[in-house]
């Protein structure tokens, strides 16, 4: 690869992979050799990039990829750490400009799941599924989606349970149902087949609890009478807006790229305290809105040198994953400005909490889920947020750094029954020639 494939679009990369006869491939951290190993010599430049990266690659245990035989889209499973148990995290279906954007997003999301699951007191490791949507494809075509997510389900099955899929940005309970057709290693499946369904409401409730803890830490009372700016109006953000209005906030200002989402939310939430704004791609003007609390609920990496100086809030607490462009640098920049940043992986846990333990049964008002939203349990969102903010103040450290330290300490604890079983599964997969394993059946997808 004389050209730098990191600058290619994922679609171009999958075409190149096809020319090389590569359908499945992996990258895995070799702790003994201190380097990233790959399944194919032609992919060595990517392995070297990963091994040399100091920002987003953190000794991820395994990255597994396959080109969908039905749609030609790149499907990936990013497994960061499985000390606490099987890697679990949502499956994202998103369009990426470059291969590097795709890889970095998956790496960061997987780390976030390790931290999130550990701080939540769950016996799960951290991983993430990411499918790169090809530009120009028809993502809403139901036949195409069904075929794609069945292919992805077979990829998940091939990993032997090292990773358990869930729902994330760009995927729906219907997509999870198609994944479930091909693998038992999935959660967030529809209620009619024994799952917990869409976790958006629970996720929004967790973000609200984080906001309340931050207000309490700052001595600023409760949400009533406050102004909140919400960037993005996906399903979680819509639930968040309704919860905030129910808490008596004075005003909510929310921005969204999609006109259809703005119209839908306006129809479902007819409240004069809600101001909706259409945002163009790349428009980050909402971040400069004067408000008490800013809630980033769109995509990640939106807080950095270009945006942090513009902030006119006092608290940042939202549902989006990986809100900081550079975790160490931007965490410190927010702290130096005197802003209270509540790390996303601390407060947006309820999606995974809601569905993580479906195999143990599902019930309404599940006390094992509700304890995360209360004030009593030591690992609840409210108490963990308050603890992180107090420790940060006492140590004169940014709260993100303190939360990461706590999460990493918990993440190193091995599963009390199965130990580091996920790593054992992956080691055997690689020794067994996983990348060259059989060709899955191809589905016929009608042209749109």
C-alpha positions as CSV (number, residue, x, y, z in Angstrom):
1,X,0.0,0.0,0.0
2,X,2.1,2.9,-1.3
3,X,-0.7,5.4,-0.7
4,X,-1.8,6.0,2.9
5,X,-5.0,4.0,3.4
6,X,-5.8,6.0,6.5
7,X,-6.8,8.9,4.3
8,X,-9.1,6.7,2.1
9,X,-12.8,6.5,2.6
10,X,-14.0,3.2,4.2
11,X,-15.7,2.4,0.9
12,X,-12.5,2.7,-1.1
13,X,-10.6,0.6,1.5
14,X,-13.2,-2.2,1.2
15,X,-12.7,-2.1,-2.6
16,X,-8.9,-2.4,-2.1
17,X,-9.4,-5.2,0.4
18,X,-11.5,-7.1,-2.2
19,X,-8.7,-6.7,-4.7
20,X,-6.3,-8.2,-2.2
21,X,-8.7,-11.1,-1.5
22,X,-9.1,-10.0,2.1
23,X,-12.6,-10.6,3.6
24,X,-11.8,-10.9,7.3
25,X,-8.9,-9.4,9.1
26,X,-7.7,-8.5,12.6
27,X,-5.3,-6.4,14.7
28,X,-4.3,-7.6,18.1
29,X,-2.1,-6.3,20.8
30,X,0.9,-8.6,21.6
31,X,1.9,-7.6,25.1
32,X,5.0,-9.9,25.0
33,X,6.3,-8.4,21.8
34,X,5.0,-4.9,22.6
35,X,3.5,-4.5,19.2
36,X,0.2,-4.8,17.2
37,X,0.0,-8.0,15.2
38,X,-2.2,-8.3,12.1
39,X,-3.7,-11.2,10.1
40,X,-2.3,-10.0,6.7
41,X,1.1,-8.7,5.7
42,X,-0.6,-6.1,3.4
43,X,-2.2,-4.5,6.5
44,X,1.1,-4.0,8.4
45,X,1.1,-0.2,7.8
46,X,-2.2,0.0,9.7
47,X,-0.8,-2.2,12.5
48,X,2.2,0.1,12.8
49,X,-0.1,3.2,12.9
50,X,-2.1,1.6,15.7
51,X,1.0,0.5,17.7
52,X,2.5,4.0,17.4
53,X,-0.6,6.0,18.3
54,X,-0.5,7.4,21.8
55,X,-3.9,9.1,21.9
56,X,-6.6,6.5,21.1
57,X,-4.9,3.1,21.0
58,X,-4.6,1.8,24.5
59,X,-3.4,-1.9,24.2
60,X,-6.8,-2.9,22.8
61,X,-7.0,-6.7,23.0
62,X,-8.4,-7.3,19.6
63,X,-9.9,-5.5,16.6
64,X,-11.9,-7.8,14.3
65,X,-13.2,-6.8,10.8
66,X,-15.2,-8.2,8.0
67,X,-16.6,-6.8,4.7
68,X,-20.3,-7.5,4.6
69,X,-20.8,-10.0,1.8
70,X,-24.3,-8.6,1.3
71,X,-23.7,-4.9,1.1
72,X,-19.9,-4.4,0.9
73,X,-19.8,-2.2,4.0
74,X,-17.0,-2.5,6.6
75,X,-18.1,-4.1,9.8
76,X,-15.8,-4.0,12.9
77,X,-15.7,-5.1,16.5
78,X,-13.3,-3.2,18.7
79,X,-12.5,-5.0,21.9
80,X,-10.5,-3.0,24.5
81,X,-10.4,-4.9,27.8
82,X,-12.1,-8.1,29.0
83,X,-10.7,-8.4,32.5
84,X,-14.2,-7.8,34.1
85,X,-16.0,-10.0,31.6
86,X,-17.1,-10.2,28.0
87,X,-16.7,-7.0,26.1
88,X,-20.0,-5.3,25.8
89,X,-21.0,-2.1,24.0
90,X,-23.4,-0.8,21.3
91,X,-23.2,-1.2,17.6
92,X,-22.8,2.1,15.7
93,X,-23.9,2.5,12.1
94,X,-22.4,5.7,10.8
95,X,-20.7,7.4,7.8
96,X,-17.0,8.2,8.1
97,X,-14.9,10.4,5.9
98,X,-11.7,8.4,6.3
99,X,-10.4,5.1,7.5
100,X,-8.6,6.9,10.3
101,X,-11.8,8.6,11.5
102,X,-13.4,5.2,11.5
103,X,-10.6,3.5,13.5
104,X,-10.2,6.3,16.0
105,X,-14.0,6.4,16.7
106,X,-14.1,2.7,17.3
107,X,-11.0,2.7,19.5
108,X,-12.3,5.6,21.6
109,X,-15.8,4.2,21.9
110,X,-14.4,0.8,23.1
111,X,-12.2,2.5,25.8
112,X,-15.3,4.4,26.9
113,X,-17.2,1.2,27.4
114,X,-14.5,-0.3,29.5
115,X,-14.6,2.8,31.7
116,X,-18.4,3.0,31.7
117,X,-19.0,-0.6,32.6
118,X,-16.4,-0.5,35.3
119,X,-17.7,2.7,37.0
120,X,-21.2,1.2,36.8
121,X,-20.1,-1.8,38.8
122,X,-21.0,-4.2,36.0
123,X,-19.1,-7.4,35.4
124,X,-18.5,-6.6,31.8
125,X,-15.5,-5.6,29.8
126,X,-15.4,-2.8,27.1
127,X,-16.0,-3.1,23.4
128,X,-17.9,-1.5,20.5
129,X,-19.2,-2.5,17.2
130,X,-18.9,0.0,14.4
131,X,-20.2,-0.4,10.8
132,X,-19.1,2.2,8.3
133,X,-22.0,3.3,6.1
134,X,-20.9,3.8,2.5
135,X,-21.7,7.2,1.1
136,X,-24.5,7.0,-1.5
137,X,-26.0,3.8,0.0
138,X,-29.6,3.6,1.1
139,X,-29.4,3.2,4.9
140,X,-33.2,3.2,5.2
141,X,-33.8,0.3,2.8
142,X,-35.3,-2.4,5.1
143,X,-34.1,-5.3,3.0
144,X,-30.6,-3.9,2.8
145,X,-30.5,-3.3,6.5
146,X,-31.8,-6.7,7.4
147,X,-29.1,-8.3,5.2
148,X,-26.3,-6.1,6.6
149,X,-27.2,-6.7,10.3
150,X,-27.6,-10.5,9.7
151,X,-24.1,-10.4,8.3
152,X,-22.9,-8.5,11.3
153,X,-24.6,-11.0,13.6
154,X,-22.6,-13.8,12.0
155,X,-19.5,-11.7,12.6
156,X,-20.4,-11.4,16.3
157,X,-21.1,-15.1,16.5
158,X,-17.7,-15.9,15.0
159,X,-16.0,-14.2,18.0
160,X,-17.3,-16.9,20.4
161,X,-18.8,-14.5,22.9
162,X,-15.7,-12.3,23.5
163,X,-18.0,-9.4,22.5
164,X,-21.7,-8.9,23.1
165,X,-23.5,-6.4,20.9
166,X,-26.1,-3.8,21.9
167,X,-27.8,-0.7,20.4
168,X,-26.0,2.6,19.6
169,X,-26.2,5.6,17.3
170,X,-27.6,4.6,13.9
171,X,-29.1,1.3,15.0
172,X,-32.6,0.4,16.1
173,X,-34.3,-2.4,18.0
174,X,-35.3,-3.8,14.6
175,X,-31.6,-4.0,13.6
176,X,-30.8,-5.7,16.9
177,X,-33.6,-8.3,16.1
178,X,-31.8,-9.1,12.8
179,X,-28.5,-9.4,14.7
180,X,-30.2,-11.7,17.2
181,X,-31.3,-14.0,14.3
182,X,-27.6,-14.9,13.8
183,X,-26.1,-14.7,17.3
184,X,-27.1,-15.2,20.9
185,X,-24.4,-12.7,21.9
186,X,-26.6,-9.6,21.8
187,X,-28.7,-7.5,24.1
188,X,-31.2,-4.6,23.7
189,X,-33.3,-7.0,21.6
190,X,-37.0,-6.3,21.3
191,X,-39.3,-7.1,24.2
192,X,-41.4,-9.6,22.2
193,X,-38.4,-11.9,22.1
194,X,-37.5,-11.4,25.8
195,X,-35.3,-8.3,25.6
196,X,-35.4,-4.9,27.3
197,X,-35.9,-2.9,24.1
198,X,-34.9,0.7,23.5
199,X,-32.8,2.1,26.4
200,X,-33.1,5.8,25.4
201,X,-35.4,6.8,28.4
202,X,-33.1,5.2,30.9
203,X,-30.0,6.8,29.4
204,X,-31.6,10.3,29.6
205,X,-32.6,9.7,33.2
206,X,-29.0,8.9,34.0
207,X,-27.8,12.2,32.4
208,X,-30.3,14.1,34.5
209,X,-28.9,12.5,37.7
210,X,-25.5,13.6,36.7
211,X,-26.7,17.2,36.1
212,X,-28.3,17.2,39.6
213,X,-25.1,15.9,41.2
214,X,-23.1,18.6,39.5
215,X,-25.5,21.4,40.6
216,X,-25.3,20.0,44.1
217,X,-21.5,20.0,44.1
218,X,-21.5,23.6,42.9
219,X,-24.1,24.6,45.5
220,X,-26.5,25.8,42.8
221,X,-29.6,24.0,43.9
222,X,-31.8,22.0,41.6
223,X,-32.7,22.0,37.9
224,X,-35.9,24.0,38.4
225,X,-35.4,27.5,36.9
226,X,-32.2,26.6,35.0
227,X,-31.4,27.0,31.3
228,X,-30.1,24.0,29.4
229,X,-28.7,23.8,25.9
230,X,-28.9,20.4,24.2
231,X,-26.8,19.7,21.1
232,X,-28.4,17.0,19.0
233,X,-32.0,15.7,19.2
234,X,-31.7,11.9,18.8
235,X,-33.9,9.6,20.8
236,X,-31.9,10.0,24.0
237,X,-31.9,13.8,23.7
238,X,-35.6,13.9,23.1
239,X,-36.2,11.9,26.3
240,X,-33.8,14.3,28.1
241,X,-35.6,17.4,26.9
242,X,-38.9,16.0,28.3
243,X,-37.3,15.1,31.6
244,X,-35.8,18.5,31.9
245,X,-39.1,20.2,31.2
246,X,-40.7,17.9,33.8
247,X,-38.1,19.1,36.3
248,X,-39.2,22.7,35.8
249,X,-36.3,24.2,33.9
250,X,-36.9,27.7,32.7
251,X,-35.7,27.1,29.1
252,X,-34.3,24.4,26.9
253,X,-32.5,25.4,23.7
254,X,-31.9,22.4,21.3
255,X,-30.2,22.1,17.9
256,X,-30.4,19.4,15.3
257,X,-29.2,18.7,11.8
258,X,-32.2,16.8,10.6
259,X,-35.4,18.8,9.8
260,X,-37.4,15.6,10.2
261,X,-36.2,15.2,13.8
262,X,-37.0,18.9,14.6
263,X,-40.5,18.4,13.2
264,X,-41.0,15.2,15.1
265,X,-39.9,16.6,18.5
266,X,-41.9,19.8,17.9
267,X,-45.0,17.7,17.4
268,X,-44.4,15.5,20.5
269,X,-43.1,18.2,22.9
270,X,-45.3,21.3,22.4
271,X,-43.9,23.3,25.2
272,X,-43.2,27.1,24.9
273,X,-40.1,26.7,27.0
274,X,-38.5,24.6,24.3
275,X,-36.6,26.5,21.5
276,X,-35.6,24.3,18.5
277,X,-32.9,25.4,16.1
278,X,-31.8,23.8,12.8
279,X,-28.0,23.4,12.6
280,X,-26.0,23.0,9.4
281,X,-23.3,20.4,9.2
282,X,-20.3,21.6,11.2
283,X,-22.3,24.3,12.9
284,X,-21.3,24.3,16.6
285,X,-22.9,27.6,17.5
286,X,-25.1,26.1,20.2
287,X,-22.0,25.4,22.2
288,X,-21.6,29.2,22.7
289,X,-25.2,29.5,24.0
290,X,-25.4,31.2,27.4
291,X,-26.8,28.7,29.8
292,X,-26.4,27.0,33.1
293,X,-25.8,23.5,31.6
294,X,-24.6,22.4,28.2
295,X,-25.6,18.9,27.2
296,X,-23.7,17.5,24.2
297,X,-25.9,14.7,22.8
298,X,-24.7,14.4,19.2
299,X,-21.4,12.9,18.0
300,X,-18.1,12.9,19.8
301,X,-15.0,15.1,19.8
302,X,-16.9,18.4,19.8
303,X,-15.1,20.0,22.7
304,X,-11.6,21.1,21.8
305,X,-9.4,24.2,21.2
306,X,-11.8,25.6,18.7
307,X,-14.9,25.3,20.9
308,X,-13.9,25.4,24.5
309,X,-13.0,29.1,24.5
310,X,-16.5,29.9,23.2
311,X,-18.4,28.1,26.0
312,X,-20.8,30.2,28.1
313,X,-22.1,27.5,30.5
314,X,-21.0,26.5,34.0
315,X,-21.7,22.7,33.8
316,X,-21.1,20.3,30.9
317,X,-23.1,17.0,31.2
318,X,-24.5,15.2,28.2
319,X,-25.2,11.8,26.6
320,X,-22.8,11.9,23.7
321,X,-19.8,9.5,23.8
322,X,-16.2,10.9,23.7
323,X,-17.1,14.5,23.9
324,X,-13.5,15.7,24.3
325,X,-11.4,15.8,21.1
326,X,-8.3,15.0,23.2
327,X,-9.2,13.6,26.6
328,X,-6.2,14.8,28.6
329,X,-5.8,18.2,27.0
330,X,-9.4,19.2,26.8
331,X,-10.3,17.9,30.3
332,X,-7.6,20.2,31.7
333,X,-8.7,23.1,29.5
334,X,-12.3,22.9,30.9
335,X,-11.0,22.6,34.4
336,X,-8.7,25.6,34.0
337,X,-11.7,27.7,32.9
338,X,-13.5,26.8,36.1
339,X,-16.2,24.7,34.3
340,X,-17.6,21.6,35.8
341,X,-17.3,18.8,33.3
342,X,-19.1,15.5,34.1
343,X,-17.4,12.8,32.1
344,X,-19.8,11.2,29.6
345,X,-18.8,7.6,30.4
346,X,-19.9,8.3,34.0
347,X,-23.4,9.5,33.3
348,X,-24.6,7.9,30.0
349,X,-24.3,4.4,31.3
350,X,-28.0,3.6,31.6
351,X,-28.3,2.3,28.0
352,X,-25.9,-0.5,28.7
353,X,-27.2,-0.9,32.3
354,X,-30.8,-1.3,31.0
355,X,-29.8,-4.2,28.7
356,X,-26.5,-5.6,30.0
357,X,-28.0,-8.4,32.1
358,X,-31.0,-9.4,30.0
359,X,-30.0,-13.1,30.3
360,X,-30.9,-12.9,34.0
361,X,-34.4,-11.9,33.2
362,X,-36.4,-8.7,32.5
363,X,-39.0,-7.0,34.7
364,X,-40.6,-3.6,35.1
365,X,-39.1,-1.3,37.7
366,X,-36.1,-3.7,38.0
367,X,-34.4,-2.7,41.3
368,X,-31.0,-3.7,39.9
369,X,-31.5,-1.0,37.2
370,X,-33.2,1.6,39.4
371,X,-30.4,1.6,41.9
372,X,-28.2,3.3,39.4
373,X,-30.6,6.3,39.4
374,X,-31.1,6.5,43.1
375,X,-29.0,8.1,45.9
376,X,-28.3,5.0,48.1
377,X,-26.0,2.7,46.1
378,X,-22.3,3.6,46.2
379,X,-22.0,3.1,42.4
380,X,-25.1,5.1,41.5
381,X,-24.7,7.9,39.0
382,X,-25.4,10.6,41.5
383,X,-23.0,9.3,44.2
384,X,-20.3,8.4,41.7
385,X,-20.5,11.9,40.0
386,X,-20.4,13.6,43.4
387,X,-17.4,11.5,44.5
388,X,-15.5,12.2,41.3
389,X,-16.1,16.0,41.6
390,X,-15.1,16.1,45.2
391,X,-11.9,14.1,44.6
392,X,-11.1,16.3,41.6
393,X,-11.5,19.5,43.8
394,X,-9.5,18.0,46.6
395,X,-6.6,16.9,44.4
396,X,-6.7,20.0,42.1
397,X,-7.1,17.7,39.1
398,X,-9.6,17.7,36.2
399,X,-12.6,15.5,36.9
400,X,-12.1,13.4,33.7
401,X,-8.7,12.4,34.8
402,X,-10.0,11.3,38.2
403,X,-12.9,9.4,36.7
404,X,-10.5,7.6,34.3
405,X,-8.2,6.7,37.2
406,X,-11.1,5.2,39.2
407,X,-12.4,3.4,36.1
408,X,-9.1,1.9,35.2
409,X,-8.6,0.6,38.8
410,X,-11.9,-1.2,38.6
411,X,-11.4,-2.4,35.1
412,X,-8.3,-4.4,36.1
413,X,-10.3,-6.5,38.5
414,X,-10.8,-10.0,36.9
415,X,-14.3,-11.5,36.6
416,X,-15.0,-13.3,39.9
417,X,-16.1,-16.5,38.2
418,X,-14.4,-16.6,34.8
419,X,-11.3,-14.4,35.1
420,X,-9.9,-13.1,31.9
421,X,-11.9,-15.5,29.7
422,X,-12.4,-13.0,26.9
423,X,-8.7,-12.8,26.2
424,X,-8.5,-16.6,26.2
425,X,-11.3,-16.8,23.6
426,X,-9.6,-14.3,21.4
427,X,-6.2,-16.0,21.6
428,X,-7.7,-19.3,20.5
429,X,-9.6,-17.6,17.7
430,X,-6.4,-16.2,16.3
431,X,-4.4,-19.4,16.7
432,X,-7.3,-21.2,14.9
433,X,-7.1,-19.0,11.8
434,X,-10.2,-16.9,12.4
435,X,-9.4,-14.5,9.6
436,X,-9.4,-17.3,7.1
437,X,-12.5,-19.1,8.4
438,X,-15.3,-20.1,6.1
439,X,-17.2,-17.8,3.8
440,X,-20.7,-16.9,5.2
441,X,-23.8,-17.2,3.0
442,X,-24.5,-14.1,0.9
443,X,-28.0,-12.6,0.9
444,X,-29.5,-11.1,-2.1
445,X,-30.4,-7.4,-1.6
446,X,-32.8,-5.7,-3.9
447,X,-31.4,-2.6,-5.6
448,X,-33.0,0.6,-4.3
